[in-house]
Structure formats: C-alpha cells, structure tokens
C-alpha cells in the first residue's frame, strides 16, 4: 500500500490492516518453508515494508498525542 493511502486511514483501521498483513505474512512464510511457489516472489518484501510503514505512522500519531515532558532541575 502507498504511504498516502495508509496515512488517510484512522488508527483503528491501521491496526486492523496491520493484523491482516501479519496474518498474510505468516501464510507466505509457511509457503516458503514448504517450498511452494509463490505467485509474486517480491510479495514478502512488500508486506514487510507495509508493516514498517504502518508502525511508523502509528508511532508518529502516538508521539503527537503525548505531551512534551520538561526536565526539572
């Protein structure tokens, strides 16, 4: 998925998408382990990149919500 498409989604929708992609990645890993041919050999890489994009967006949103703590002397 494109970064722009992911950025437009709400946080709960992103978390659901993340879970779906992780489940698909498990299936792809099982296919690789059993030496079954994949439809798209680059599928695993793109799925891992999408997972990283989603985690990055969720982390950025989390940091914006948290107040900035000031150091006390």
OpenMM code with the backbone's topology and positions (N, CA, C; nanometers):
from openmm import Vec3, app, unit

residues = "UNK UNK UNK UNK UNK UNK UNK UNK UNK UNK UNK UNK UNK UNK UNK UNK UNK UNK UNK UNK UNK UNK UNK UNK UNK UNK UNK UNK UNK UNK UNK UNK UNK UNK UNK UNK UNK UNK UNK UNK UNK UNK UNK UNK UNK UNK UNK UNK UNK UNK UNK UNK UNK UNK UNK UNK UNK UNK UNK UNK UNK UNK UNK UNK UNK UNK UNK UNK UNK UNK UNK UNK UNK".split()
positions = [
    Vec3(0.0835, -0.1176, 0.0000),
    Vec3(0.0000, 0.0000, 0.0000),
    Vec3(0.0881, 0.1240, 0.0000),
    Vec3(0.0368, 0.2274, -0.0585),
    Vec3(0.1096, 0.3531, -0.0636),
    Vec3(0.1025, 0.4238, 0.0718),
    Vec3(0.2034, 0.5058, 0.0985),
    Vec3(0.2104, 0.5795, 0.2243),
    Vec3(0.0906, 0.6732, 0.2380),
    Vec3(0.0519, 0.7382, 0.1289),
    Vec3(-0.0603, 0.8321, 0.1337),
    Vec3(-0.1906, 0.7613, 0.1682),
    Vec3(-0.2105, 0.6424, 0.1130),
    Vec3(-0.3315, 0.5656, 0.1421),
    Vec3(-0.3364, 0.5272, 0.2897),
    Vec3(-0.2230, 0.4867, 0.3423),
    Vec3(-0.2169, 0.4465, 0.4823),
    Vec3(-0.2370, 0.5657, 0.5750),
    Vec3(-0.1802, 0.6800, 0.5385),
    Vec3(-0.1865, 0.7986, 0.6229),
    Vec3(-0.3294, 0.8495, 0.6365),
    Vec3(-0.4130, 0.8268, 0.5356),
    Vec3(-0.5516, 0.8732, 0.5382),
    Vec3(-0.6399, 0.7883, 0.6289),
    Vec3(-0.5966, 0.6659, 0.6599),
    Vec3(-0.6771, 0.5762, 0.7423),
    Vec3(-0.6707, 0.6166, 0.8895),
    Vec3(-0.7756, 0.5828, 0.9630),
    Vec3(-0.7769, 0.6094, 1.1069),
    Vec3(-0.6865, 0.5083, 1.1778),
    Vec3(-0.6536, 0.5376, 1.3011),
    Vec3(-0.5649, 0.4488, 1.3771),
    Vec3(-0.6237, 0.3089, 1.3976),
    Vec3(-0.7529, 0.2966, 1.4340),
    Vec3(-0.8079, 0.1601, 1.4476),
    Vec3(-0.8068, 0.0833, 1.3151),
    Vec3(-0.8322, 0.1532, 1.2052),
    Vec3(-0.8291, 0.0873, 1.0743),
    Vec3(-0.6870, 0.0431, 1.0403),
    Vec3(-0.5891, 0.1241, 1.0767),
    Vec3(-0.4492, 0.0878, 1.0527),
    Vec3(-0.4096, -0.0346, 1.1351),
    Vec3(-0.4561, -0.0394, 1.2584),
    Vec3(-0.4239, -0.1542, 1.3427),
    Vec3(-0.4856, -0.2820, 1.2863),
    Vec3(-0.6072, -0.2710, 1.2314),
    Vec3(-0.6715, -0.3868, 1.1697),
    Vec3(-0.5956, -0.4287, 1.0440),
    Vec3(-0.5547, -0.3312, 0.9635),
    Vec3(-0.4770, -0.3597, 0.8433),
    Vec3(-0.3454, -0.4269, 0.8804),
    Vec3(-0.2834, -0.3796, 0.9873),
    Vec3(-0.1578, -0.4375, 1.0347),
    Vec3(-0.1764, -0.5846, 1.0715),
    Vec3(-0.2832, -0.6153, 1.1427),
    Vec3(-0.3097, -0.7540, 1.1807),
    Vec3(-0.3349, -0.8414, 1.0581),
    Vec3(-0.4089, -0.7875, 0.9597),
    Vec3(-0.4376, -0.8632, 0.8378),
    Vec3(-0.3098, -0.8946, 0.7603),
    Vec3(-0.2232, -0.7951, 0.7482),
    Vec3(-0.0991, -0.8144, 0.6733),
    Vec3(-0.0072, -0.9122, 0.7465),
    Vec3(-0.0052, -0.9050, 0.8793),
    Vec3(0.0765, -1.0001, 0.9557),
    Vec3(0.0285, -1.1432, 0.9337),
    Vec3(-0.1036, -1.1630, 0.9282),
    Vec3(-0.1584, -1.2964, 0.9031),
    Vec3(-0.1198, -1.3454, 0.7635),
    Vec3(-0.1266, -1.2554, 0.6647),
    Vec3(-0.0868, -1.2917, 0.5285),
    Vec3(0.0616, -1.3269, 0.5232),
    Vec3(0.1430, -1.2522, 0.5979),
    Vec3(0.2868, -1.2776, 0.6008),
    Vec3(0.3165, -1.4154, 0.6604),
    Vec3(0.2406, -1.4546, 0.7599),
    Vec3(0.2573, -1.5885, 0.8178),
    Vec3(0.2292, -1.6947, 0.7122),
    Vec3(0.1251, -1.6743, 0.6325),
    Vec3(0.0911, -1.7693, 0.5263),
    Vec3(0.2015, -1.7759, 0.4208),
    Vec3(0.2551, -1.6594, 0.3846),
    Vec3(0.3628, -1.6548, 0.2850),
    Vec3(0.4864, -1.7256, 0.3387),
    Vec3(0.5190, -1.7032, 0.4661),
    Vec3(0.6342, -1.7703, 0.5268),
    Vec3(0.6149, -1.9212, 0.5289),
    Vec3(0.4917, -1.9649, 0.5515),
    Vec3(0.4633, -2.1086, 0.5501),
    Vec3(0.4817, -2.1653, 0.4098),
    Vec3(0.4405, -2.0894, 0.3086),
    Vec3(0.4594, -2.1339, 0.1704),
    Vec3(0.6074, -2.1446, 0.1370),
    Vec3(0.6845, -2.0496, 0.1842),
    Vec3(0.8286, -2.0520, 0.1592),
    Vec3(0.8916, -2.1721, 0.2300),
    Vec3(0.8476, -2.1987, 0.3522),
    Vec3(0.9036, -2.3099, 0.4293),
    Vec3(0.8721, -2.4450, 0.3661),
    Vec3(0.7549, -2.4566, 0.3034),
    Vec3(0.7168, -2.5830, 0.2396),
    Vec3(0.7608, -2.5882, 0.0941),
    Vec3(0.8344, -2.4874, 0.0517),
    Vec3(0.8888, -2.4777, -0.0838),
    Vec3(0.7794, -2.4745, -0.1909),
    Vec3(0.6640, -2.4176, -0.1558),
    Vec3(0.5571, -2.3953, -0.2522),
    Vec3(0.5909, -2.2682, -0.3296),
    Vec3(0.5642, -2.2681, -0.4592),
    Vec3(0.5959, -2.1497, -0.5383),
    Vec3(0.4988, -2.0372, -0.5054),
    Vec3(0.5524, -1.9181, -0.4941),
    Vec3(0.4719, -1.8003, -0.4650),
    Vec3(0.4223, -1.7384, -0.5945),
    Vec3(0.3061, -1.6725, -0.5871),
    Vec3(0.2546, -1.6016, -0.7037),
    Vec3(0.3473, -1.4854, -0.7386),
    Vec3(0.3914, -1.4148, -0.6350),
    Vec3(0.4777, -1.2996, -0.6538),
    Vec3(0.5969, -1.3144, -0.5587),
    Vec3(0.7160, -1.3388, -0.6119),
    Vec3(0.8323, -1.3589, -0.5251),
    Vec3(0.8658, -1.2380, -0.4367),
    Vec3(0.8332, -1.1177, -0.4803),
    Vec3(0.8621, -0.9984, -0.4015),
    Vec3(0.7538, -0.9638, -0.3016),
    Vec3(0.6568, -1.0514, -0.2878),
    Vec3(0.5424, -1.0272, -0.2007),
    Vec3(0.5843, -1.0133, -0.0543),
    Vec3(0.6753, -1.0965, -0.0101),
    Vec3(0.7188, -1.0930, 0.1296),
    Vec3(0.7845, -0.9588, 0.1622),
    Vec3(0.8687, -0.9122, 0.0735),
    Vec3(0.9382, -0.7855, 0.0960),
    Vec3(0.8397, -0.6695, 0.1030),
    Vec3(0.7443, -0.6658, 0.0109),
    Vec3(0.6484, -0.5555, 0.0104),
    Vec3(0.5588, -0.5596, 0.1339),
    Vec3(0.5265, -0.6784, 0.1816),
    Vec3(0.4448, -0.6900, 0.3022),
    Vec3(0.5216, -0.6395, 0.4238),
    Vec3(0.6488, -0.6737, 0.4323),
    Vec3(0.7304, -0.6272, 0.5445),
    Vec3(0.7452, -0.4754, 0.5413),
    Vec3(0.7587, -0.4186, 0.4222),
    Vec3(0.7695, -0.2737, 0.4095),
    Vec3(0.6393, -0.2053, 0.4510),
    Vec3(0.5266, -0.2644, 0.4129),
    Vec3(0.3974, -0.2080, 0.4504),
    Vec3(0.3784, -0.2130, 0.6015),
    Vec3(0.4198, -0.3222, 0.6640),
    Vec3(0.4117, -0.3328, 0.8100),
    Vec3(0.4949, -0.2223, 0.8747),
    Vec3(0.6132, -0.1984, 0.8233),
    Vec3(0.7000, -0.0932, 0.8778),
    Vec3(0.6366, 0.0444, 0.8592),
    Vec3(0.5743, 0.0683, 0.7443),
    Vec3(0.5075, 0.1964, 0.7199),
    Vec3(0.3939, 0.2184, 0.8199),
    Vec3(0.3138, 0.1149, 0.8410),
    Vec3(0.2007, 0.1268, 0.9331),
    Vec3(0.2503, 0.1536, 1.0745),
    Vec3(0.3524, 0.0811, 1.1179),
    Vec3(0.4062, 0.1018, 1.2524),
    Vec3(0.4632, 0.2426, 1.2678),
    Vec3(0.5259, 0.2936, 1.1632),
    Vec3(0.5812, 0.4287, 1.1672),
    Vec3(0.4708, 0.5319, 1.1821),
    Vec3(0.3643, 0.5174, 1.1049),
    Vec3(0.2524, 0.6117, 1.1118),
    Vec3(0.1875, 0.6071, 1.2498),
    Vec3(0.1647, 0.4870, 1.3022),
    Vec3(0.1042, 0.4743, 1.4353),
    Vec3(0.1937, 0.5357, 1.5427),
    Vec3(0.3247, 0.5165, 1.5308),
    Vec3(0.4186, 0.5727, 1.6273),
    Vec3(0.4190, 0.7252, 1.6200),
    Vec3(0.4130, 0.7805, 1.4997),
    Vec3(0.4092, 0.9257, 1.4841),
    Vec3(0.2828, 0.9834, 1.5470),
    Vec3(0.1710, 0.9168, 1.5260),
    Vec3(0.0450, 0.9637, 1.5845),
    Vec3(0.0491, 0.9546, 1.7363),
    Vec3(0.1118, 0.8519, 1.7887),
    Vec3(0.1232, 0.8348, 1.9335),
    Vec3(0.2080, 0.9464, 1.9943),
    Vec3(0.3162, 0.9825, 1.9278),
    Vec3(0.4045, 1.0871, 1.9796),
    Vec3(0.3363, 1.2231, 1.9790),
    Vec3(0.2497, 1.2473, 1.8816),
    Vec3(0.1794, 1.3751, 1.8748),
    Vec3(0.0808, 1.3872, 1.9908),
    Vec3(0.0201, 1.2762, 2.0308),
    Vec3(-0.0777, 1.2779, 2.1395),
    Vec3(-0.0134, 1.3020, 2.2754),
    Vec3(0.1091, 1.2530, 2.2949),
    Vec3(0.1749, 1.2656, 2.4246),
    Vec3(0.2251, 1.4077, 2.4467),
    Vec3(0.2047, 1.4625, 2.5665),
    Vec3(0.2584, 1.5961, 2.5941),
    Vec3(0.4103, 1.5899, 2.6089),
    Vec3(0.4729, 1.6969, 2.5768),
    Vec3(0.6188, 1.7035, 2.5883),
    Vec3(0.6544, 1.7264, 2.7350),
    Vec3(0.7350, 1.6375, 2.7882),
    Vec3(0.7757, 1.6494, 2.9280),
    Vec3(0.8997, 1.7379, 2.9369),
    Vec3(0.8963, 1.8288, 3.0327),
    Vec3(1.0101, 1.9175, 3.0505),
    Vec3(1.0980, 1.8631, 3.1622),
    Vec3(1.2265, 1.8838, 3.1478),
    Vec3(1.3208, 1.8389, 3.2502),
    Vec3(1.3126, 1.9317, 3.3711),
    Vec3(1.3120, 1.8713, 3.4887),
    Vec3(1.3114, 1.9502, 3.6111),
    Vec3(1.4528, 1.9541, 3.6677),
    Vec3(1.4976, 2.0726, 3.7025),
    Vec3(1.6330, 2.0886, 3.7573),
    Vec3(1.6331, 2.0799, 3.9060),
] * unit.nanometer
topology = app.Topology()
chain = topology.addChain("A")
for resn in residues:
    res = topology.addResidue(resn, chain)
    for name in ("N", "CA", "C"):
        topology.addAtom(name, app.Element.getBySymbol(name[0]), res)
